[in-house]
């Protein structure tokens, strides 16, 4: 990944490692669960939201265990999930519920998913509408959770997104893996692209040109080793603090600087902040 060196102004010298990225941690569990073989996840963010995603896929028969500091997901392929015995619970995670809906829509069973008192107030029609166009069948609380999903045979569609949303786009892409025919997503502007990158890394056939994404169906995903980069949102507090402290130099290790996430760095550089990115590498 990358290290970010900050050269601001007060005698503080520190090397800091913040927690792993939540969005990538969710996706590592979700994609690993529908891949074939072992996925090893290093630097996984152990938070209530991400652990709820772990529990969702355990409820659908996926073996997920922690060994030492790493998480291991033992997936058996796209069509290996089983019907859960109880309502799936995403807690406070909009990412967890919306991405999981894309997978549930294509399963040969009926399931229900919900969240906490805040998630049940978040609109789900932005996901339900395109998935319904693909052939999915839902029963919701007027567009809100809890949502019952009647697994269906899906078909590929061309979907022009009214607004940019990584969660909606990701839900469609996951559903598209199961669909008959190619699915094409057209974004008004580019949103964060963790899902595209990770699906391609796991072996999915995805083609991206400008703001158009084409997903070929029935790709065989293979388990991979993933290092979850550190969350730039968490790093932002230290970046700003470092720039405000005279004579200080702070190094933040392994921070995710995906171009769709680096607005804080771009803005601070324009304001005169001295920020240097070194040791660039790709971790997935």
C-alpha atoms as a printed R data frame, in Angstrom:
    type eleno elety resid chain resno       x       y       z
1   ATOM     1    CA   UNK     A     1   0.000   0.000   0.000
2   ATOM     2    CA   UNK     A     2   1.253   3.454   0.745
3   ATOM     3    CA   UNK     A     3   2.789   5.486   3.503
4   ATOM     4    CA   UNK     A     4   1.894   9.134   3.911
5   ATOM     5    CA   UNK     A     5   4.559  11.447   5.336
6   ATOM     6    CA   UNK     A     6   3.334  14.782   6.705
7   ATOM     7    CA   UNK     A     7   5.728  17.654   7.364
8   ATOM     8    CA   UNK     A     8   3.907  20.335   9.387
9   ATOM     9    CA   UNK     A     9   5.066  22.563  12.237
10  ATOM    10    CA   UNK     A    10   5.760  21.664  16.034
11  ATOM    11    CA   UNK     A    11   8.179  19.189  17.528
12  ATOM    12    CA   UNK     A    12   6.085  16.061  17.221
13  ATOM    13    CA   UNK     A    13   7.503  13.012  15.503
14  ATOM    14    CA   UNK     A    14   5.354   9.899  15.345
15  ATOM    15    CA   UNK     A    15   4.598   6.800  13.300
16  ATOM    16    CA   UNK     A    16   0.886   5.982  13.419
17  ATOM    17    CA   UNK     A    17  -1.160   3.058  12.132
18  ATOM    18    CA   UNK     A    18  -4.922   3.557  12.111
19  ATOM    19    CA   UNK     A    19  -7.558   0.841  11.827
20  ATOM    20    CA   UNK     A    20  -8.366  -1.060   8.637
21  ATOM    21    CA   UNK     A    21 -10.832   0.342   6.137
22  ATOM    22    CA   UNK     A    22 -14.438  -0.580   6.980
23  ATOM    23    CA   UNK     A    23 -15.720  -0.592   3.382
24  ATOM    24    CA   UNK     A    24 -12.966  -2.936   2.232
25  ATOM    25    CA   UNK     A    25 -13.381  -5.186   5.280
26  ATOM    26    CA   UNK     A    26 -17.087  -5.651   4.445
27  ATOM    27    CA   UNK     A    27 -16.303  -6.460   0.827
28  ATOM    28    CA   UNK     A    28 -13.525  -8.907   1.702
29  ATOM    29    CA   UNK     A    29 -15.986 -10.982   3.745
30  ATOM    30    CA   UNK     A    30 -18.804 -10.739   1.187
31  ATOM    31    CA   UNK     A    31 -16.735 -11.569  -1.893
32  ATOM    32    CA   UNK     A    32 -14.689 -14.194  -0.076
33  ATOM    33    CA   UNK     A    33 -17.949 -15.912   0.912
34  ATOM    34    CA   UNK     A    34 -19.020 -16.422  -2.711
35  ATOM    35    CA   UNK     A    35 -15.536 -17.255  -4.004
36  ATOM    36    CA   UNK     A    36 -14.217 -20.797  -4.180
37  ATOM    37    CA   UNK     A    37 -11.420 -21.602  -1.777
38  ATOM    38    CA   UNK     A    38  -9.758 -19.864   1.141
39  ATOM    39    CA   UNK     A    39  -9.622 -16.097   1.495
40  ATOM    40    CA   UNK     A    40  -7.222 -14.805   4.134
41  ATOM    41    CA   UNK     A    41  -7.887 -11.274   5.374
42  ATOM    42    CA   UNK     A    42  -5.147  -9.358   7.152
43  ATOM    43    CA   UNK     A    43  -5.815  -6.090   9.024
44  ATOM    44    CA   UNK     A    44  -9.572  -6.732   9.038
45  ATOM    45    CA   UNK     A    45 -11.481  -4.048  10.941
46  ATOM    46    CA   UNK     A    46 -13.116  -5.704  13.921
47  ATOM    47    CA   UNK     A    47 -16.104  -3.421  14.414
48  ATOM    48    CA   UNK     A    48 -19.753  -4.114  15.168
49  ATOM    49    CA   UNK     A    49 -20.768  -3.388  11.553
50  ATOM    50    CA   UNK     A    50 -18.217  -5.696   9.946
51  ATOM    51    CA   UNK     A    51 -18.772  -8.474  12.484
52  ATOM    52    CA   UNK     A    52 -22.487  -8.346  11.662
53  ATOM    53    CA   UNK     A    53 -21.522  -9.006   8.026
54  ATOM    54    CA   UNK     A    54 -19.408 -11.949   9.198
55  ATOM    55    CA   UNK     A    55 -22.430 -13.320  11.078
56  ATOM    56    CA   UNK     A    56 -24.742 -12.855   8.069
57  ATOM    57    CA   UNK     A    57 -22.601 -15.123   5.914
58  ATOM    58    CA   UNK     A    58 -22.044 -17.606   8.709
59  ATOM    59    CA   UNK     A    59 -25.843 -17.860   8.927
60  ATOM    60    CA   UNK     A    60 -25.801 -18.817   5.234
61  ATOM    61    CA   UNK     A    61 -23.356 -21.640   5.791
62  ATOM    62    CA   UNK     A    62 -19.993 -20.019   5.140
63  ATOM    63    CA   UNK     A    63 -17.162 -21.071   7.430
64  ATOM    64    CA   UNK     A    64 -15.439 -17.918   8.691
65  ATOM    65    CA   UNK     A    65 -12.912 -18.073  11.503
66  ATOM    66    CA   UNK     A    66 -10.287 -15.939  13.173
67  ATOM    67    CA   UNK     A    67  -6.774 -17.315  13.578
68  ATOM    68    CA   UNK     A    68  -4.358 -15.017  15.339
69  ATOM    69    CA   UNK     A    69  -4.996 -11.539  13.964
70  ATOM    70    CA   UNK     A    70  -6.315 -12.667  10.577
71  ATOM    71    CA   UNK     A    71  -9.727 -13.786   9.353
72  ATOM    72    CA   UNK     A    72 -10.183 -16.771   7.080
73  ATOM    73    CA   UNK     A    73 -13.208 -17.248   4.819
74  ATOM    74    CA   UNK     A    74 -13.738 -20.707   3.316
75  ATOM    75    CA   UNK     A    75 -16.030 -20.110   0.363
76  ATOM    76    CA   UNK     A    76 -17.535 -22.788  -1.865
77  ATOM    77    CA   UNK     A    77 -18.462 -20.680  -4.885
78  ATOM    78    CA   UNK     A    78 -21.294 -18.505  -6.165
79  ATOM    79    CA   UNK     A    79 -24.028 -21.071  -5.667
80  ATOM    80    CA   UNK     A    80 -23.004 -22.457  -2.297
81  ATOM    81    CA   UNK     A    81 -25.012 -20.314   0.124
82  ATOM    82    CA   UNK     A    82 -27.796 -21.968   2.083
83  ATOM    83    CA   UNK     A    83 -31.087 -20.664   3.403
84  ATOM    84    CA   UNK     A    84 -30.635 -18.986   6.793
85  ATOM    85    CA   UNK     A    85 -32.622 -20.232   9.765
86  ATOM    86    CA   UNK     A    86 -33.339 -16.743  11.072
87  ATOM    87    CA   UNK     A    87 -33.617 -13.110  10.023
88  ATOM    88    CA   UNK     A    88 -30.273 -11.720   8.880
89  ATOM    89    CA   UNK     A    89 -29.142  -8.694  10.892
90  ATOM    90    CA   UNK     A    90 -26.863  -5.977   9.490
91  ATOM    91    CA   UNK     A    91 -26.900  -3.754  12.576
92  ATOM    92    CA   UNK     A    92 -26.048  -0.155  11.705
93  ATOM    93    CA   UNK     A    93 -24.413  -0.977   8.386
94  ATOM    94    CA   UNK     A    94 -25.911   0.403   5.186
95  ATOM    95    CA   UNK     A    95 -23.032  -1.186   3.289
96  ATOM    96    CA   UNK     A    96 -23.755  -4.590   4.797
97  ATOM    97    CA   UNK     A    97 -27.467  -4.628   4.029
98  ATOM    98    CA   UNK     A    98 -27.326  -3.068   0.557
99  ATOM    99    CA   UNK     A    99 -24.488  -5.232  -0.767
100 ATOM   100    CA   UNK     A   100 -25.973  -8.387   0.725
101 ATOM   101    CA   UNK     A   101 -29.305  -7.661  -0.994
102 ATOM   102    CA   UNK     A   102 -27.553  -8.011  -4.354
103 ATOM   103    CA   UNK     A   103 -26.467 -11.533  -3.462
104 ATOM   104    CA   UNK     A   104 -29.715 -12.576  -1.752
105 ATOM   105    CA   UNK     A   105 -31.686 -11.537  -4.852
106 ATOM   106    CA   UNK     A   106 -30.132 -14.390  -6.841
107 ATOM   107    CA   UNK     A   107 -30.322 -17.202  -4.298
108 ATOM   108    CA   UNK     A   108 -32.669 -20.210  -4.668
109 ATOM   109    CA   UNK     A   109 -34.280 -19.496  -1.304
110 ATOM   110    CA   UNK     A   110 -36.279 -16.884   0.595
111 ATOM   111    CA   UNK     A   111 -34.583 -14.736   3.219
112 ATOM   112    CA   UNK     A   112 -35.258 -11.652   5.312
113 ATOM   113    CA   UNK     A   113 -32.712  -9.010   6.261
114 ATOM   114    CA   UNK     A   114 -33.003  -6.033   8.592
115 ATOM   115    CA   UNK     A   115 -30.890  -3.677  10.691
116 ATOM   116    CA   UNK     A   116 -30.962  -1.545  13.800
117 ATOM   117    CA   UNK     A   117 -33.246   1.416  14.539
118 ATOM   118    CA   UNK     A   118 -31.197   3.678  12.262
119 ATOM   119    CA   UNK     A   119 -30.822   1.333   9.298
120 ATOM   120    CA   UNK     A   120 -34.587   0.697   9.149
121 ATOM   121    CA   UNK     A   121 -34.947   4.444   8.488
122 ATOM   122    CA   UNK     A   122 -32.563   4.395   5.526
123 ATOM   123    CA   UNK     A   123 -34.107   4.179   2.035
124 ATOM   124    CA   UNK     A   124 -33.596   0.901   0.206
125 ATOM   125    CA   UNK     A   125 -35.544   1.626  -2.985
126 ATOM   126    CA   UNK     A   126 -32.364   2.852  -4.666
127 ATOM   127    CA   UNK     A   127 -31.181  -0.777  -4.471
128 ATOM   128    CA   UNK     A   128 -34.545  -2.515  -4.779
129 ATOM   129    CA   UNK     A   129 -35.470  -0.696  -8.009
130 ATOM   130    CA   UNK     A   130 -32.509  -1.801 -10.194
131 ATOM   131    CA   UNK     A   131 -32.494  -5.300  -8.700
132 ATOM   132    CA   UNK     A   132 -36.219  -5.604  -9.466
133 ATOM   133    CA   UNK     A   133 -35.459  -4.661 -13.066
134 ATOM   134    CA   UNK     A   134 -33.055  -7.611 -13.085
135 ATOM   135    CA   UNK     A   135 -35.903  -9.910 -12.008
136 ATOM   136    CA   UNK     A   136 -35.513  -9.864  -8.228
137 ATOM   137    CA   UNK     A   137 -38.583 -10.008  -5.987
138 ATOM   138    CA   UNK     A   138 -38.847  -8.165  -2.680
139 ATOM   139    CA   UNK     A   139 -41.308  -7.390   0.043
140 ATOM   140    CA   UNK     A   140 -40.266  -4.350   2.046
141 ATOM   141    CA   UNK     A   141 -41.665  -1.918   4.572
142 ATOM   142    CA   UNK     A   142 -42.560   0.729   1.946
143 ATOM   143    CA   UNK     A   143 -38.988   0.738   0.659
144 ATOM   144    CA   UNK     A   144 -37.356   0.303   4.051
145 ATOM   145    CA   UNK     A   145 -36.064  -2.675   6.036
146 ATOM   146    CA   UNK     A   146 -36.972  -5.291   7.052
147 ATOM   147    CA   UNK     A   147 -36.869  -6.710   3.532
148 ATOM   148    CA   UNK     A   148 -37.876 -10.198   2.494
149 ATOM   149    CA   UNK     A   149 -36.087 -11.422  -0.619
150 ATOM   150    CA   UNK     A   150 -37.620 -14.109  -2.812
151 ATOM   151    CA   UNK     A   151 -34.629 -15.489  -4.680
152 ATOM   152    CA   UNK     A   152 -35.102 -15.339  -8.450
153 ATOM   153    CA   UNK     A   153 -33.402 -15.973 -11.760
154 ATOM   154    CA   UNK     A   154 -31.839 -12.664 -12.731
155 ATOM   155    CA   UNK     A   155 -31.122 -11.147 -16.120
156 ATOM   156    CA   UNK     A   156 -28.509  -8.629 -17.161
157 ATOM   157    CA   UNK     A   157 -29.589  -5.023 -17.636
158 ATOM   158    CA   UNK     A   158 -28.206  -1.668 -18.694
159 ATOM   159    CA   UNK     A   159 -28.655   0.644 -15.726
160 ATOM   160    CA   UNK     A   160 -28.008   4.370 -15.818
161 ATOM   161    CA   UNK     A   161 -27.612   5.445 -12.223
162 ATOM   162    CA   UNK     A   162 -29.524   8.632 -11.317
163 ATOM   163    CA   UNK     A   163 -26.937   9.487  -8.659
164 ATOM   164    CA   UNK     A   164 -23.488   8.091  -7.954
165 ATOM   165    CA   UNK     A   165 -23.511   5.525  -5.157
166 ATOM   166    CA   UNK     A   166 -20.847   2.910  -4.443
167 ATOM   167    CA   UNK     A   167 -23.304   0.869  -2.370
168 ATOM   168    CA   UNK     A   168 -25.966   0.730  -5.081
169 ATOM   169    CA   UNK     A   169 -23.404   0.065  -7.808
170 ATOM   170    CA   UNK     A   170 -21.838  -2.717  -5.743
171 ATOM   171    CA   UNK     A   171 -25.187  -4.380  -5.066
172 ATOM   172    CA   UNK     A   172 -25.932  -4.472  -8.793
173 ATOM   173    CA   UNK     A   173 -22.465  -5.814  -9.616
174 ATOM   174    CA   UNK     A   174 -22.799  -8.643  -7.100
175 ATOM   175    CA   UNK     A   175 -26.224  -9.552  -8.484
176 ATOM   176    CA   UNK     A   176 -24.807  -9.380 -12.027
177 ATOM   177    CA   UNK     A   177 -22.446 -12.255 -11.238
178 ATOM   178    CA   UNK     A   178 -25.519 -14.521 -11.135
179 ATOM   179    CA   UNK     A   179 -27.489 -12.985 -14.021
180 ATOM   180    CA   UNK     A   180 -28.133 -14.305 -17.512
181 ATOM   181    CA   UNK     A   181 -26.484 -11.851 -19.872
182 ATOM   182    CA   UNK     A   182 -24.135  -8.913 -19.490
183 ATOM   183    CA   UNK     A   183 -24.927  -6.141 -17.030
184 ATOM   184    CA   UNK     A   184 -23.774  -2.603 -17.774
185 ATOM   185    CA   UNK     A   185 -23.768   0.182 -15.176
186 ATOM   186    CA   UNK     A   186 -23.402   3.811 -16.203
187 ATOM   187    CA   UNK     A   187 -22.391   6.251 -13.453
188 ATOM   188    CA   UNK     A   188 -22.999  10.008 -13.670
189 ATOM   189    CA   UNK     A   189 -19.631  10.488 -11.924
190 ATOM   190    CA   UNK     A   190 -17.171   7.927 -10.629
191 ATOM   191    CA   UNK     A   191 -17.868   6.695  -7.101
192 ATOM   192    CA   UNK     A   192 -15.461   4.698  -4.945
193 ATOM   193    CA   UNK     A   193 -14.427   1.594  -6.815
194 ATOM   194    CA   UNK     A   194 -13.425  -0.924  -4.141
195 ATOM   195    CA   UNK     A   195 -15.904  -3.520  -5.416
196 ATOM   196    CA   UNK     A   196 -14.739  -3.372  -9.035
197 ATOM   197    CA   UNK     A   197 -11.114  -3.707  -7.994
198 ATOM   198    CA   UNK     A   198 -11.767  -6.575  -5.609
199 ATOM   199    CA   UNK     A   199 -14.036  -8.517  -7.961
200 ATOM   200    CA   UNK     A   200 -11.410  -8.264 -10.690
201 ATOM   201    CA   UNK     A   201  -8.751  -9.427  -8.213
202 ATOM   202    CA   UNK     A   202 -10.905 -12.455  -7.330
203 ATOM   203    CA   UNK     A   203 -11.274 -13.343 -11.021
204 ATOM   204    CA   UNK     A   204 -14.527 -11.730 -12.161
205 ATOM   205    CA   UNK     A   205 -14.716 -10.517 -15.742
206 ATOM   206    CA   UNK     A   206 -15.292  -6.790 -15.449
207 ATOM   207    CA   UNK     A   207 -14.538  -4.165 -18.066
208 ATOM   208    CA   UNK     A   208 -14.372  -0.481 -17.161
209 ATOM   209    CA   UNK     A   209 -14.187   2.427 -19.548
210 ATOM   210    CA   UNK     A   210 -14.719   5.943 -18.260
211 ATOM   211    CA   UNK     A   211 -17.879   5.724 -16.136
212 ATOM   212    CA   UNK     A   212 -19.220   2.527 -17.737
213 ATOM   213    CA   UNK     A   213 -18.832  -0.845 -16.060
214 ATOM   214    CA   UNK     A   214 -19.640  -4.140 -17.797
215 ATOM   215    CA   UNK     A   215 -19.924  -7.311 -15.741
216 ATOM   216    CA   UNK     A   216 -19.869 -10.724 -17.371
217 ATOM   217    CA   UNK     A   217 -22.046 -13.295 -15.577
218 ATOM   218    CA   UNK     A   218 -21.106 -16.592 -13.942
219 ATOM   219    CA   UNK     A   219 -17.461 -15.737 -13.354
220 ATOM   220    CA   UNK     A   220 -15.675 -18.221 -11.121
221 ATOM   221    CA   UNK     A   221 -14.219 -16.306  -8.214
222 ATOM   222    CA   UNK     A   222 -11.191 -17.722  -6.433
223 ATOM   223    CA   UNK     A   223 -10.220 -17.151  -2.804
224 ATOM   224    CA   UNK     A   224  -7.360 -14.705  -2.343
225 ATOM   225    CA   UNK     A   225  -5.131 -13.193   0.309
226 ATOM   226    CA   UNK     A   226  -6.114  -9.628   1.140
227 ATOM   227    CA   UNK     A   227  -4.436  -6.955   3.206
228 ATOM   228    CA   UNK     A   228  -7.050  -4.393   4.202
229 ATOM   229    CA   UNK     A   229  -5.410  -0.965   3.923
230 ATOM   230    CA   UNK     A   230  -5.847   1.512   6.740
231 ATOM   231    CA   UNK     A   231  -8.821   3.846   6.632
232 ATOM   232    CA   UNK     A   232  -8.067   7.288   5.228
233 ATOM   233    CA   UNK     A   233 -11.107   8.724   7.052
234 ATOM   234    CA   UNK     A   234  -9.527   7.738  10.378
235 ATOM   235    CA   UNK     A   235  -6.130   8.962   9.173
236 ATOM   236    CA   UNK     A   236  -7.599  12.364   8.252
237 ATOM   237    CA   UNK     A   237  -7.713  13.482  11.911
238 ATOM   238    CA   UNK     A   238  -3.981  12.840  12.327
239 ATOM   239    CA   UNK     A   239  -3.172  14.419   8.969
240 ATOM   240    CA   UNK     A   240  -4.878  17.675   9.931
241 ATOM   241    CA   UNK     A   241  -3.484  17.631  13.486
242 ATOM   242    CA   UNK     A   242   0.020  17.082  12.124
243 ATOM   243    CA   UNK     A   243  -0.254  19.974   9.701
244 ATOM   244    CA   UNK     A   244  -1.310  22.282  12.525
245 ATOM   245    CA   UNK     A   245   1.602  21.381  14.829
246 ATOM   246    CA   UNK     A   246   4.699  23.411  14.134
247 ATOM   247    CA   UNK     A   247   7.830  21.377  13.419
248 ATOM   248    CA   UNK     A   248   6.122  18.023  13.595
249 ATOM   249    CA   UNK     A   249   6.481  15.074  11.252
250 ATOM   250    CA   UNK     A   250   3.935  12.280  11.287
251 ATOM   251    CA   UNK     A   251   4.121   9.080   9.256
252 ATOM   252    CA   UNK     A   252   0.874   7.178   8.670
253 ATOM   253    CA   UNK     A   253   1.488   3.612   7.531
254 ATOM   254    CA   UNK     A   254  -0.432   1.571   4.936
255 ATOM   255    CA   UNK     A   255  -3.151   4.140   4.329
256 ATOM   256    CA   UNK     A   256  -5.571   3.487   1.470
257 ATOM   257    CA   UNK     A   257  -5.065   6.147  -1.185
258 ATOM   258    CA   UNK     A   258  -7.454   4.842  -3.786
259 ATOM   259    CA   UNK     A   259  -7.978   7.870  -6.084
260 ATOM   260    CA   UNK     A   260 -11.699   7.847  -5.262
261 ATOM   261    CA   UNK     A   261 -10.895   8.376  -1.544
262 ATOM   262    CA   UNK     A   262  -8.140  11.010  -1.476
263 ATOM   263    CA   UNK     A   263 -10.190  14.226  -1.518
264 ATOM   264    CA   UNK     A   264  -8.851  15.227   1.923
265 ATOM   265    CA   UNK     A   265  -5.248  15.003   0.691
266 ATOM   266    CA   UNK     A   266  -5.986  16.928  -2.498
267 ATOM   267    CA   UNK     A   267  -7.766  19.697  -0.560
268 ATOM   268    CA   UNK     A   268  -5.031  20.038   2.062
269 ATOM   269    CA   UNK     A   269  -2.306  20.189  -0.581
270 ATOM   270    CA   UNK     A   270  -4.185  23.033  -2.287
271 ATOM   271    CA   UNK     A   271  -4.225  24.820   1.076
272 ATOM   272    CA   UNK     A   272  -0.433  24.544   1.310
273 ATOM   273    CA   UNK     A   273  -0.144  21.395   3.405
274 ATOM   274    CA   UNK     A   274   3.133  19.501   3.022
275 ATOM   275    CA   UNK     A   275   2.122  15.897   2.417
276 ATOM   276    CA   UNK     A   276   4.290  13.291   0.726
277 ATOM   277    CA   UNK     A   277   3.155   9.841  -0.370
278 ATOM   278    CA   UNK     A   278   5.849   7.164  -0.506
279 ATOM   279    CA   UNK     A   279   6.275   3.388  -0.898
280 ATOM   280    CA   UNK     A   280   3.257   2.979  -3.162
281 ATOM   281    CA   UNK     A   281   2.094  -0.594  -3.708
282 ATOM   282    CA   UNK     A   282  -1.073  -2.552  -4.406
283 ATOM   283    CA   UNK     A   283  -2.394  -4.916  -1.762
284 ATOM   284    CA   UNK     A   284  -5.382  -6.409  -3.627
